[in-house]
Amino acid sequence: MHFRLLCVIAVLLFMAQLVWTGADIKTYDRPSRFLFALPALLFVLAYPPKLSWLWSGLVVGSILTGSWALWQKLVLEEYRATGYTNTIQFGNISMLFGLLCLAGLGWAAVQPHARRWLAFLLVGALFGVLGSLLSGTRGGWIGLPFIFLVLYRAYGNLFSAKLRLCLVTIILALAIVVYAVPQTGIQSRVNEGITDVKMYISGQEKATSLGARFEMWQGALTLIAEKPLTGWGWDGYAIGMQALVDKGEVIQFAADNHAHNEYLDNFARRGILGFLTLLALYLIPLRLFARRLKSDNLELRALATAGAILPVAFMDFGLSQVFFGHNSGVMVYPFWLAVLWGTLRAYESEKIAPSA
């Protein structure tokens, strides 16, 4: 009920604001996806997938995504793996799928042929993370400590202190190796970021990847300060930002794009109510799933872990991208919430067998 009510309220508020500001009809498309996720939720509740299918699907998706990134990077010799969509969207969604594979380890541990399932999910996690690394999408890497915190809360009590230390050491060692190998492009992307910041601070160049973001964030903050309650509206945002460009306060790129920050973009366009609605879309699902992270049933705990990772990951992605401003982002989030929450609730209601 919480999930359904949240979707309805969030979409109705969003659309009411669009009507109030006279937004173009095409603007209603993306928020409507949250409403369309409700029939999917009802379907999953009535016909929940077998857990083996759900986790296998995530693994196969991660392997295919990571493989395509490898092909683009090593064979086609592209600078960054892009898939068939925006580079940032591709890299972050690939990372998400890999992390969801890690959430499934609890389920795998109690299955027949547990070692095979564990290996299968770890391979999926590896390819998903690899797709993100080869895309050079730095924003998705910032939130990894918080993702690992979710995993630790869910599974940390299953390992001895010595084993936990070994796992941390392995993760750090892998991170160092990935950074050190030039072919991954990680080192160059990190160095580019450092250079962008130095150039922006010195005033030498503002139209770099990070410099442009700083300009967009500065402009959005200025607009928020001017209209914190109502916001500027969907179309008014561009008008307000262009006025800042004309004053010489931000570069033209800032007026030609969204804020590249989900929080600032929503606040500037929709005011405090839009900002709080966005937070609710993250925090309410997180709370619902987090309640089950200590379940005695590892299959249930795995679903809860995946469900908690989803909003945490999107909160991270939103720091450097308006993820819900793209079709991929606004499809992945509500529909995976519907799948994970519907499957979890069906499982709790004993609608599926414990080892299905």
N, C-alpha and C positions, 0 to 999 in steps of 0.2 A: 504493500500500500504506500509506503514511504516513497519508493522510487516512482510509482505512477503519479502520485500527487505532486512530487517535485517537478517532474517533466511537464505536467499540465500547467502548474503555476508559473514556471520559468518561461515557457513558450507564450502563455497568455500575456504576461507582463512585457515580454520583449515585443510582441506584436502590437500591444496597446501603445507602446512607446513609438513604434514605427508609424502607426496610424496618426498619433498626435503630432509627429514631426513631418508628416506628409511624405514619407519615404517611398521610393519607387517600388512597384509590385515585386520585382525580382529579388528584392532584399528579404522578402518573407521566406524564401526557399530554404536557406540553411537552418534557421531556428526550427522550421517545421519538422526537421529530421528527428528531433527529440520526441515529437508526438507520434511519428511513424514507428518509433522504436517500441511503443506500447503494444501494438499487435504482436510484434516479435516476442516481447516478454510473455504475453498471454499464451502464445504458441509454445514457447519453451516450458512454461509451467505445466501445460497440458501434455506435451510430448518431449520431455527432457532428453537430451542426447546421452548416449552411453559415454561414460567418462573416458574410456579408451579412445573413442572417436574424437572427443574434444581435445585431449592432449596430443593425440597424433596429428590432428589438423594443425595445431599450433607449430609442432615440430616441422611438418612438411612445408608449411608456409615460411617458416624461418630459414629452412635450408634452401628453398627456391629463391628467396629474397637475397640471402647472403651469396648464393652462387651467381646470381645475376650481377650483383655488385662486383664480385671477383672478375667476371667476364668483362664488364665495362672498364674496370681499372687496369687489369693485366693484359687483356687481349685487345680491346678497343683503345687502350691507353688514354682514356679520358681522365681529366684532372681530378674530377670527383664523380663518384657513382651517383646516378640520379634516378635509376629505375625508369618509370614512365610518368613521373610526376615531378613536382617541385623537390629540389634536392633536400631541403630541410624536412619536408614531410616524409620523404622516402627514408632518410636516415633515422628519424625519430620513431617512425612506425616499425622499422626493422629492429631497432633497439627494444621497443616495447614487446614485440613478439618473442625476442630472445629472453627477456626478463620474465615473461609469463611462463616460458618453458621451465625456468628455475623454480617458479612457484609450484609446478607440478611434481617436483621431486618427492614431496611428502606422499602424494598419491602413489607414485611409482614404488616407493619403499615397501608398501604393504601388498603389492600385487604378486601373483605367480610370475616367475621369471623376473624378479625385481631388478636384478643387475642389468638385464637387457633394456628394461624400461628406463632405468636411471641413465644408462649410457646414451640411449636414444634422445632423451630430453636434454642431456648435457651437450650433445652434438647440435641440437636445435638452438640451444642458448648461445653456443659458440658462433654459429652462422648468423643469428640475429644480431648479435653485438658486432660481428665483423662487418655486416652491411652498414651499420651506423658509422663505424670507424672509417670505412672506405669512402663514405659519403662526405666525411670531414665536417659533419654537423656537430659543432662544438657545444651548442646549447643543450643537447641531450646528454652530454657527459657530466654536466654540473650536478645533476640530481642523483647520480649513482650512489653516493653515500646514503641518501635518504631511502633509496630502494633497498640497499643492503641492510639498512636498519629494519625495514619491514620484514625482510627475510630472516633477520636475526631474531626479531620478536616472535616470528612464527616457528622457527626451527632451532633456535639457539640452545634451547634446553635439551635437545636430543643429542648434543655432542659434548664431549668432555672439554675442559679448558685447554688441554693439550691439542686436541683435534681442531678446536676453533682457532688456535694460534697458527696451526699449520695451514688452515684454509686462508687466513688473512695473509700469511706469507706467500702462498701460491698466487693469490690475487694480485698482490703488489708486484711480485716477480713478473707475472704476465703483463701487467701494465707497463713496467719498465721495458720489457722486450718489445712490446707493440710500439712504444714511443721511439725506441732506438732504431728500429728497422725503417729505413727511409721509404721503402716501397709502400708502406701503409699510408703515408702522407700525414700522419698524426703530428710528427715533429714540425713539419712545415706549417700546418694549420695553427699550432700553438704559437710558433714564432711570428706568423702573420698577425695573430691577435695582439701580441706584445708590441709589434711595430705599429699597428693601427692605433693603439692607445697612446704610444709615445708621440706619434704624428699629430693626434688630436689635441693632446695637452699642449704641445709646442705651437699649435696653430698652423702647422705646415700644410696639413691636408685633413679635411673633414669628411670627404666623400669616400672614405674607405668602408669596409664591411662593418666594423665596430663603430667607426666615427659617424657613419650615417645613422646607426642605431642611437647613439648618444644624442644626435640632433632630433630624431623622432621622439625620443623619450622626453627631451627637454621641452619640445613643442607641446607634447601631450600634457605634461605637467602644468605648463602655462595655461592651456585651455581648461584643464580641470580646476585650477585656481579661480578662473573667471566665472565658470558655471558649474560649481560642484554639485548642486542639487538636481538640476534638470539635464545637464549635459548639453552638447551641441547638436544632437541628432545625427542620423546616419549621413546625410548629405552636408549638414552644417559643419561637420568635422573638417572636411576638406576646405571649406570656405574660411573657417577660423585659422587653419594651418597656413593657408595661402596668405592671409593677412600678416601672419608672423614672418613669412618669407619676404613679403614686400617691405616689412620694417627692417629686414636684415638680421632677424633674430635666429633664424634657422635656414638651412639650405633648401633648395627647391625639391630635392628628393623626398624630404619629409612631408611635403604637401601632396606628392604624387603617390604616396603609399600609406598603408595603415601603420600603426605605431610600432609594429614588430614587438609588441608586448601585450598579451591578452588582457592583463589587469588594467594597464593604462588606457588601452584602446576602448575597453568597455566603459571605464569611468569617464573618459572624455566624451564619448558619444552618448552614453545613457545615464550619466550622473551616478549618484551614490546608490540608487536603487538597482541599477544595472550591475554595478560593481558587487553589491551584496548578493545579487542573484547568481552571479558567476561563482562567487565563493561557495554558495550553497550547493551548486552543481558539483563542486569538488568535495566539500567537507561532509555533506550528509551521506553520500555513498561510502566515503572513507570510514566514517563512524560505524555504519551498518556492517561493513565487512570486518573492521578491526575488532568488533565485539567477539568474533569467532576465531581469532588468530590463535587462541589457546585451547581450541576444541580437542577433546581426547581422541576424536576420530580424525586420523590424518587425511583421509579423503576429503572430509569436510573442511579441514584446515587448509588444504591445498587450494580449494576453490576460494576460500576467504582470502588467502594470501594473494592470489591472482587479482581478486576484486579490489584489494587494498592497493596493490601496485598500480592499477590502472589510473585512479585519480592522482596519486602521487606523481606518476610519470607525466601526466598532462599538466599538473601544476608546474613542473619543471619546464616542459616544452613551452608553456605560455610565457616564460620569462623573456624569451628572445624571439617569439613568433606568435602571431595571432592564429593559433591552430584551428580554432573554430571558424576562421574566415576562409577556410579551404574545404572543399567537398570531402577530401579524405579524412580530415580531422573531425568534422562534424558527423561523419558516418561511423568511424571507428569507435569513438567514445560512447555514444548512447547505445549503439547496437551491441558492443561487447559488454557494457553494463547489463543490458537486457539478458544476454546469454549467460553471463556469470551469476547474476542475481537470481534469474529464473531457475538455473540448474541447482544452485545452492538451496533455494527454498524448496524445490521439488525433492531434493535429497533429504532435507530436514523433515519433510512430510512423508518420507519413506515411499516416494513414488518411483524410486529407482533402487536397484539392488546395491548393496554396499560396494561390491567390486565390479560394477557394470562398466 
